[in-house]
Amino acid sequence: MVSGKVWGPAHLGELSVHLPAELVDAALEATKTRERRIRALPSRVIVYFVVALALFPELGYKSVFAKLCLGAGVLGTVSASALAQARRRIGVGPLRWIFEILRGGAPTVSGAGDWFGALLICAIDGTILSLPDTAPILARYTKQAGYHGGTGYPQARVVALIACGTRSIIDAVFGPTSIGETTQTPALLPSMGPGMIILADRNFAAAALLHRISETGAHYLVRVKNARHLPIHQSLKDGSYLSVLAGRKVRVITAAITLHTSDGDRTETYRLITTLSDPAQGTAGELMGLYHERWEIETTFREIKSTMGGGRVLRSRTVALVEQEIYALLIAEQLLRCAMTEATNAIPGLDPDRASCTIALTLARDMIVLGPATSTRPGPGWQALAGRIGDHLLANLLPPRRLRTGPRTVKRAISKYQARATKPHGPTQPARLTIEIINTTVGLTESTRP
């Protein structure tokens, strides 16, 4: 018989509903990292501890473990070195296995921003995570060179595929920044398929990569450079036209997008290509408006790096533990997204954008201290479905999404001298967007104002 004190810290509060002990044990069995004898720190406990580290980036090992023990009603007296050794013992395998099971797990809804007709709206993009400046990490994750001496820390590039409506992670890969986004993207192709439309920026407009995306059965809507030569093969009635990209038929849409704010108007020309060749599948105006949903993936990255991570450098100091930590970050984000989507799905027609990630994260941290949720959640109706986190989310919904804009300037410049000469970062402003589809032979043919 083993004391409950040993197994007590194996929880994540109410998030344990989405990461049950049975799933963790299955991961340990599959990766052959389950212990042969019961230790003071069982592997199951350490998996939960590693994910908890992602939720509490500002706290040290002992403080995070104390929160898990407090929620379990036990007294934990474990040294930081013992916890670090236990992390090395389980390695990256169980966390990678769990992420593979959880990714794409947040249920989708039929609300705005989730589906375009019968196609699930998805986006692909990359982001950068800063890592500790240690010799073992520098052997694999190098610093980026550039102006002002380059980056101060080695960095990892994460490329993710998300569902824009719920912002749940469908798949993600990562590696050194020396490996570009388009080089990492093929690893995400198995997660693409029929019933999807993939949105991406100009960096992904490589013909060979787009053809491979199309071969999965998924459609794409990607921005390309305005100077790119795409000859007109057939003009369409909505102002778009059919062309050929490296031997494959594509549809080209060009538009003048004007942003109206109190400071004046700013216009930029966008050119998109898509495999949706028939205007009946989506007019040029509809597709140009759809492309704006690509920014949802930037919100996902902000939640991981700023809301949850606080903009901090990752804490792990070896390659194996840094990769373990990155998977823990992705798992924690997916768990929060599952809880948030579960809450908004409890009320028909409620847009997932109305759920606050900050509130979900705060409540998830509090619930770790209060202890794991019971199998039967309290409350009637939607409260039983959404749980305690969902209860607070639905009681504190964000206002409906509104169009705002802000200057894309660096708030913390590398050089203080450069910062003096740079225009200060101003607040966001309400904005109105006008989209005018440009027919390359006739001129302006369609105007939409979403």
N, C-alpha and C positions, 0 to 999 in steps of 0.2 A: 504494500500500500504506500502510495506517495502522497505526501502532504499537499493540500490544495495551495499552500503557500508557494510552491514551486511553479504551478501552472497558472496561478492567479493573474500575473501580468500579461498573459496571452490574450489581449483584447485591444480594440481601438474604440471603445465606447460604443456609440450607436452605429458607427461605420462598420462594426463587426458583422452587422447584418449582411453587408455586401462582401465581406472578407471573413467568412466563417472559419473556425478551426479545422473543419474537415478539408477545406480547400488548401489551407496551409500545410496540413499533414500530407495531402496528396502531392503537393509541390516538393516536399522534403523526400518523399518516397521516390518520386520520378527522377529527382536529381541525386539520389543516393547520399543525402546529407543528414538524414535522421540519425540521432545518436544511438549507439548500441546499449548504453546504460543511461539511467536518468541522472542528469547533471543538475547542478544548482541553477544553471541557465540553460534550459532545454532549447533546442533549435526552434521549436514553435514560438517560444517567447521572443527569441531574438529576431525572427521575421517581423513580428508586430513591433518590436522595438525599433527596427530600422525604418519602417514606415512612419512611426511616431516621430523619429528624428526629422523627417521631412516636414511634419506638421509644426514642429517646434524648432526652427533653425537657429533661434537666438539662444537656446538653452544647451547646456553641456550634457554629457552622457548621463551622469548621475541624476540630474534634475529631471530629465525626460523619463528615465526609468522609475524615479520616485512617483511621477504622475500616474504611470501604469499601475504601480503597486497601490497607490492611494485609491484608485478606482476599483481595485480588486479587494480592498480592505485588508491588505497584508503589509508587512513592514519589510521593505527591501534594503538590504545592507550589502551592496555589491560595489566593488571598486570600478573606476572608469577603465582601468587596464583590463580587467576581466571582461567587461562589455566589449572592448575593442578586440580582444582575442576571440570572443564568441562570434563577432562579425566576420573575422577572417576565417573562422572555422566553417561557417555555412557558405561563404563565398557569394558569387553573383547568381549562380544557377537558380535557386528557389525564387528570387525576385524576378528574374527574367521569365520563368515559367508562369508565375502568377500574373504578370503583365499580359502574357500571351492569352491567358484565359479571360481576363477582365476587359481587355481592349475591345472597343466597339460595343460594350455591354449596356450602355445607357439606352433605354428605349427611346425610339423616335416618336414624334407626334405629327399631326397633320396641320400644325399651325404655320403661320408665315415664317419664311426663312428656313424651313426644313425640307420642303419638297418643291420642285419645279415641275408641275404636272405629275407624272409618275416617276420622276427621277429624284433620288436623294441628293441634296446639294452638299457637296464635299469641297474641301479646300486643302491644298498642299503648300507647305512653305517650310522654311528653316529658321532657326534661332541659335543664339550663342550662349553658352554657360561658362562662367569663369571658374577655374579650378585652382587649387593651392599651388604655389610656386615651389614645388619640390623636385628633386632630381629624378625619382621614379616616374612621376607624372610627365615631366618634360621629355622623357625618353619616348613617349608616345604622343602626348598632346602638346604641341609646340605653341609658341606665341606667334601672333600675327604681326608681320612687319607693316610699316606704313608711315604716314606723317607723324611728327612729334615723337618719334622713337618707338612706335608700335605699341602693342598692348602690354600692360604690366603683368598680366597673368596668362598662363597657358589656358587654352579654351577648347571646348568641345562643341561641335555642331550637331544640333538635333533637328532632324527633318521629320515632320509629322503629317499625317492625313487625318482630318477631323470631319465630323458631321456638323455643318454650320448651324443647324437649328438648335441642337442641344449642346454643341461644342464638346461632345465626347470624343475621345481619341480612338480612332479606328485602327491606327497602327503608327509606329514611330521607330526610327533607327537613329543611331548617333555614331560619331567617330571624330577624328581629329579635323580641325578646320582646313587642313591641307587637302582634304577630300571635299570637293564641291557638292552643292545641293543636287545638281543633276546627276552626279556620279552615285550618290546615295539613294536617289529616288527609285531605281529599279528594284531595290529590296522591298519596296512597298507595293509593287505591282500585284503580288498574289492577293492583296487585300482589296484590290479594285475589281469591278466586274459589272455585268449588266445591271441596269437600274440606278446607276450613279451618273452624275455630271461633276467633273473635277474642275475646280477653279484654280488658276495659278497666275503668278505675275510673269513679267517679261523674262526673268532669269530661267524659266522653265520652257521657253519657246524654242527648244531644240527639236528639229524635225524627227530625228531618230527616236528621241524619248517620247514625243507625242504619238508617234506611230505605235510604239509599244503600249502606251496607255490605251489607245483605240483598240488594239488587238485583244485587250482583256474584256472587251464588250462595253466598257464605260465610255461615255461621251466626255468631251472636255470643252472648256471655254477659257482661253488663255490670251493674255495681252501680248502683242508683239510690237516691235519698234515700228514707228510710223514710216521710216525710210525703207523698210523691208519690201522687196519687190514681190508682189503677189498679183500677177496679171489677171485681168477681168476675162472670165470665160463665159459667164452668163449673169446678166443683171436680174435682180429679183425685185418684186413690186414694193417691198418694204424698205428699199434703199440699200440693202446688202447685195453682195454678189458672190458667185461661186468662183473658186480659183483652184490652183493645184499647189500643194506643198510637198516637195520631194516625191512627186509621183502619186500623191494621194489627194482626193478631192476634199476641199475645206470650204467653209463659208466665211467671208470676210465682212466685218462690220466696223465702220468708222463713224465716230461721233465727236462733236464738240461739246464738252461738258463744262458748264459754267456754274461756279459756286458764288452765290450771292450772300454777302454778309454786310454788316453795318460799316465795314471798312472799305467796301466797294466790291467789284466783281473780278473774278479770276477765271480765265478760260484755258482749258487744256484739251488737246486732241488725243483721243484714245482709239486704238485699233485692236480689235479682238478677232480671233479665229476660233471656229467651232466645228465640230462634226455634225451638229444639228443643221443639216443642209436645207430642210424644208421650213419656210416661214410658219407653216401650220404648227410646227413643234415649238415655236417661240419666235415672235417678231423681233426685229432688230432692236426696237425700243425696250422690249421686255428683257432681252438678253443683256443689253447694256445696263439696265437696272439691276439684273441678277448679279452681275459681276461685282457689285458693291458688297455682296455677302462674303466675298473673299476676306474681308477685314475681320471676320469672326475668328479666324485662326490667330490673328494678332492679339485678340482679347484672351484667347487660351494661353498664349505664351506669356502675356502680362500676368495672368493669374498664377502661373507656375513661378515666374521669376520675381515678381514684385509683391503680389498679394500674399502668396504663401512663402516665398523665399526671402522677401524683404530686400531684394537686390544684393544679397550677400554672396560671397565666394563660397563654393561648396566646402564642406568641412573635411572630407576624406583626403588622406595624404598618400595613398597608393593607387595604382591603376585599377586593381580589382575592386577596392572599396569605393572608388569614385564611380565606377560603372554600376556597382550595387546601389549607390546613392541616387544615380540618375534614374534607374528603374523604380526606386522607391518614390521619387518625385512624380513620375508618370503614374504610378499606382495611386498615390494620394490624390492627384488631380482627378483621376478617373473615379475614385470612390466618392469624392465630393460631387462630381457631375452626376453620378448615379443617384445620390441622395437628392440633389436639386431637381433632376428630371422627374424622379418619383413623386416629389412634392407637387410640381406644376401639372403633372399628368392627372393628379387627383381632382383637379377642377377642369372640366372640358373647356377647350378653347383658350386656355391661359397660355400665353407665350412664354417659353422658357427664359427669355431675356428678362422677364420680370423678377426672377429669383436672384438675390444678391450673393455673389461668391464670398464677399467679406463676412456676411452674416453666417453663411454655411460653414465657413472655416472657423469662425469664433465659436459657434455652437459645437462643432465637432471637437474642438479642443476642450471645451467645458465638459462635454459628455465623457471624454476619456477620464477625467477626474471623478465624475459621478458614477462611472462604472458601465459595463456593457449592457446593452438593451436586452430585455427579455424577449423570448420568442413570440409572445403575444403582446403587441404594442397597445398602450392605453389609448382610450378615446373612441368616440363614435365616428362613423362615416370616414371622411377623408383623413381625419386625425389618425385613425388606425393604420391607414395606408401610408401616410407621409411620415409618421413617427415624430419624435420630439424636434429634430432638426427641421423637418418640413413644417411643423406647427409654427415655429418662429419665422420661417421663410414666408409662409403664406400670410402671416399676420403683419409682415413688414415688406410688402412687395415694392419693387422699384416702380417709378412711373413708366408709362409706355415709352419705348425708345424714340428719341427725337434726334434729328440731324444736327450735329455740332461739328465745329472745326477748330483746330488750334495749330499754331506754328510748329513745324517739325524741327525744333532746335534742341541742341544739347544743353540741358540745364546745368550739368557739371562738366565744364570743359576740362581737358587735360592740362591746359596751360591757363593760369590766371590772367596772363597778358592777352591771350586770345579772347578770354571771356569778357574783358573790358571793351573790346572792339566789336563784339557780337551783339546783335539785337537781343534784348532780354526776352526771356520766355514769357509770353502773355497768356491770359486765360482763354479757355475755349469760348466760342461764340455760337449763338444760334445761326443756322444757315439754311438756305434753300437751294435746291439743285435743279438745273435745267439741262436736259439731254436733247441735242439736236442731231439726228442721224444725217450723215453726209453721204449723198450719192455722188460718186466720183465723176459722173458724167452730167448729171442734171443739177446738183446742188443740194440744198436743204430740202428734204422731202417729208420728214416726220419730226414732230416735237412732242416730247413727253415731259411731264413735270411730276415725278413721284413724290 
